[in-house]
């Protein structure tokens, strides 16, 4: 009798567990590969102009570099000698250590970089050599760009930005063969992590119709209206542009003047209503206010002709009219966040032209109105990109949410692209259950006409600041915004830089201006509940002066959330206390419980 060497301790002829697992993984890989090929085939042919900057940018960089080198060839020699000197010194030190029989790298002189947190980057000669050589390359690239002269400021900023993107993309951590974390995980799991990573990759490509957009949060961990976006209220009005949500009171008495919030339609409104502990919406209601929030329609190709005029007339002005009718008040207080703040300012300028005094005060959250210096986003606001976007939206009728999500992610590529991709595709990890990142991935489309009017008329032409932008037949300017206002900007905001926000607010015609500078960025600086005591804020002189740096230097820092400061400002402009109001009235019956239907719709595209 013979023994089958391929058999394990179980039944004769049964393959070992490891071999069975290997065969199962191979079968899964074959199935996933077929799905991947099918998913990639669904992607529309991309317009090269929206995938990368045009050749003009690289030609300008090359021309400027060669001009500098020809005028001062010593710099070329110095740069090359410096680069090769660092690389050669590191090689010699590493070789010397090995020749002494020590399997360890030379001393690491580089500053801490969380991409290289694995101890092997410092202790293993091969991985340390890779890291050091990569950092030398990055230093050399940055030095070459820094030497460029006679470039317009925007051209220089674009070259610096895309050079940084190339450097980040080529980091050894982004490749399986040179990522010790991924290799260790693959060994620990006998390759299972790589199979799970392929599953994650295929899932993301399928979800985005052939395009690659990394899933940042567990899509099954949250349900809007259940464990996020769940503050009690009701939809009391609906048209083709928005649903109007009135929130149920949480106090017996409220301020007479209602508050209406206009969130950006680039994302969903529930960024202001995540979990109860960090919900600005819930907190405002608890302070004794009748609160309304606009939930915008997620458009499809049928909205191709909807422009800024429709957002103002059918959106802002209609919402204000309905809030007044429901509450019986002659005026409302209004809040606009990001692009919705920009459009609120346009609406207020139009209302002044029409002598409409329906808005008693306005609050602007991280809002740009003067786009002369739009910050990092400006690298995507040049003709090569905007022309490409124009061709895409003319063909599709809308600007796809995938494009918007990817573009904003590149502003923080290591945090929002490469880091999550490594964890998901190389390590095979499931995305975290993080409410803010869930919201970040729950994007919306933009109507074709509106997208181009915003990009051309406001961002590129800076028409609002120049007084040339036309809205609903009226030419408007920043000086036409004359209501009492409070502006909140965020210190490290990479989408709406605070100094640019300050510059626009400074030009408003209002005599009553309050400016608050919150710590942190575009989202975390706004979603900053008092109970967490996480980020502080600055307040300064009002009305604000001409110089943002001087304002900041003289400002007072507060180690607390800006929410109570703002609510104190709002209280003085909200009238007496009255009995709390239930959502709706006879003319505005409850159409659906909050958060309504528009926020969860997926448009057919």
C-alpha positions, 0 to 999 in steps of 0.5 A: 500500500502506498501513501499519496504524498499530495494528501493531507491528514484528511481523506486520501486524495484530498489536496492539502489546505494550502494547495486548495486555498491556492487553487481557489485564489487562482480561480478568483483571480481569473474571475476578477480579471474577466470582470476587470477587463469588462469594467475597463471596457465601459469607460468612455474615451477620455479627453486628454485635456482633462487627464493632464495639463497641456503640452504648453506647460511642459514646453514652458518649463523646459524652455525656462530651464534650458534658458537658465542653464545656457545663461548660467551653465555653472548652475547645471554643473552644480546641480548635477554634481550635488545630485550625484554627490548625494547619491554616490555618498549614500552608495559608498556608505551602504557598500562600506557597511555591507563590506564590514559584514553588517546587514544594515544601512548607513545613518538616515539623515532624512526627516520623518515621512509617514509614507516610510513608517515601516521600520524596514525603510530605515533598517533594511539596506535595500529598502533604505537605499530605495527610499534615500534615492527617491528622496534625492530625486525629489530634491533634485526635481524641486531644486530644478523647478526652484531655479526657473526664472521669468515665469508668470506666477500661475505658470510657476505654480502649475509647474510646481504642482504637477512636478509634485504630483509626478514625485508623489506618484513615483514614490516606491511605496506606490509599487508592490515590489518596493512596498515592504508593508504590502510584501509582508502582508502578502506573506502573512496571508499567503497571497490572500491580501493581493486577491482581496486587493484585486477585488477592491480594485475591480469593485471601484472600477465597476462602480465608476463605469471604467474610471478609477476612483478609490473608495475612501469609506465603507459604503455599507457602514452608513445609510443617509437618513439612518445613522447620518443625515438623520436629524428630524425634519420634513420636506415641505417644498420641492421643485426640479432644483431642490427639496426644502427641508424644515427641521423639527424644533428641539426647543419650546421657543425659537427666534422669530426670524428663520434661518436657511442654509444653502449647501454646495451642490458639488456634494450633498448637504449632509456634510452639515448633518453627519453623526449627531455629535458633529451635526451643525444642523442639529446644533443650530436647531438646539439653539432655538432656531427655525432651520431650513436647508436646501437639498439640491437635485443631483442632475443628469443629462436632462439638466444640460441647459440649467445655468447659474440663472436657474440656480438663483431664480428657481433655487435661492429666490424660490427657497427664500420666498417659501421660507417666508411664506411658511414662517410668516416672516418678512425676512430670513437669515441666509447661509451659503457654503463654498460655491453656494456662498458664491451664489448667495453673494450673486443672489444678494447682489441681484436682490439689491438691484431689484430692491428686494430686502428679504434677506436680513443677514448673510453668513458665508462659509469658506466662500470665494468671490474674488478669484484673482488668486484661487489658490491650489485649485487655480492649476485646474482653471487654465484654458487647457483644462477648461477647454477639455471640460467644455468638450466633455460636458457638451457631449454628456450634458453634465460634468460627472461627479467622478471628475470632480472627486478625482480633481479635488483628491489630487490637491491632497494626493498622498492622503486621498489617492495613493495612501488609500490605494495602497491600503485597499489594492496592495494590502487588501484592507476594507475601507474604514467606516468614516462618516466624513470620507463616506460623504466625500465619496457621495458626489454629485454631477454638475449641469453642463451650462452651469459648470461652464458659466462658473468656470469661465465667468467667475473663476477664469474671468473673475467677472463678479469682482470685475463687475462684469458678471450678468445674473438673471439679466443684471450686471452685478459686482461685489459692492452690490452685496450690502446686507450685514454679514459674517464670513467664516474662512479656514486657515489651511483651506486648500479649496477656498484659501482664507486670504482669497476669501478675505479679499472678496469679503473686503470688497462687499458693500456691507457696512456691517462685516464680521470675519472669523478665521477658523483653524484647520481646513475646508471641511474640518474647520467648518464641522467643528462642534464645541464639545470636541474642543478640537480647533480654535478660531481668530476674530479681529477688527470689523469692518475688515480692512484692506490687508489680510496679513495685518488683520491676522497679526492683530486678531485674537485667538480663541481656543474653542469652536467658532460655532458659539461665536457665530450663533451669538452674532446671529442671535442679534439679527434674529428677532424676539422669541416665539413659539416653536414651529412644526414643519410645514403649514396648510399650504406646505404639507409634509411631502416626505420625512427628512432627509428627503429623496433628492439626497439619495437619488442616483441619476441615470447617466 
